[in-house]
Amino acid sequence: MSALLVLMLSACSIPQDSEIDRACRVMGDRTPHLAGVKKSSFAVTVHSHSATCSGVVELQQELASTDVGRIVEGTYDSVRDADADSVRITTRFTAGSTTLVVVTGGFPKAAETTALVDVAAEANATYLYMGVGSSDRVFGQVGVRLSSTAPAESLDEALGFLRNPLPRGVYGLSWGFNDSQIFVEDGADTAELAALASAASWFARHPGISRFELSSQSHLDKWTLTTLVEAPELVGEFTAIAADCGHPLAVEALLQGEKPYLSLP
């Protein structure tokens, strides 16, 4: 993801008594006094005419996940009565050089934050995002670096994470593996897990597929297969297996470093 240019708003561009300005100042004043917080900073920023209160909270190192959850909840307690749609707040919680969790929206509570931090720790995650949507539904996204990018091995390893049940209180959990190689939005249901297991087994028997990418979002599974030679029959065979996921499907095949030579359906 390319970095976004973030411009600091001047006093004349955001009124000093605006709701977002007040929320940002309150969080900046109160967060440093929470037990376990080393320091914090909050500032109103703007991008594309949209104002956001952006914060960084540095925690003491080696805190328990329950303490991280408590601090995240405490950080947002002072603004919990604000309108989440009009007061946009994003906060990065760190310990030393490690980012523990990035809250991208809404006002999180301790229990759900703790549960997601535990998931990220067990997965040795490269990132953890969380947000609270309408009806207080909590969503998370975890990034994991797998031990391999080979088709069968990486998909097998990813399945080990996808089979885990949702943390209590979390409505949806998305997983990103090996950066953009595999992304599964809001987890995988039983049918998709079975289809992915079949795909991993199929990859193990067909070394002609040197690499794959999978993006499962908005009820569409999009596969990109890299083959050693043009192999439309092989790609067709794979498509039949992947179709068992129960979602609409798109499969694209290409040779290494070249343009796609086949798209299905």
HELIX and SHEET records of a PDB file:
HELIX    1   1 GLU A   19  ARG A   30  1                                  12    
HELIX    2   2 THR A   31  HIS A   33  5                                   3    
HELIX    3   3 SER A   65  ASP A   77  1                                  13    
HELIX    4   4 ALA A  110  GLU A  122  1                                  13    
HELIX    5   5 SER A  134  ASP A  136  5                                   3    
HELIX    6   6 PRO A  151  LEU A  162  1                                  12    
HELIX    7   7 THR A  190  ARG A  205  1                                  16    
HELIX    8   8 PRO A  232  ALA A  242  1                                  11    
HELIX    9   9 ALA A  243  CYS A  245  5                                   3    
SHEET    1   A13 LEU A   7  MET A   8  0                                        
SHEET    2   A13 VAL A  37  HIS A  47 -1                                        
SHEET    3   A13 SER A  50  LEU A  59 -1                                        
SHEET    4   A13 ILE A  89  ALA A  95  1                                        
SHEET    5   A13 THR A  98  GLY A 105 -1                                        
SHEET    6   A13 TYR A 127  VAL A 132  1                                        
SHEET    7   A13 VAL A 138  VAL A 144 -1                                        
SHEET    8   A13 GLY A 172  PHE A 177  1                                        
SHEET    9   A13 ILE A 182  VAL A 184 -1                                        
SHEET   10   A13 ILE A 209  GLN A 217  1                                        
SHEET   11   A13 LEU A 220  THR A 227 -1                                        
SHEET   12   A13 LEU A 249  LEU A 255  1                                        
SHEET   13   A13 PRO A 260  LEU A 264 -1                                        
END                                                                             
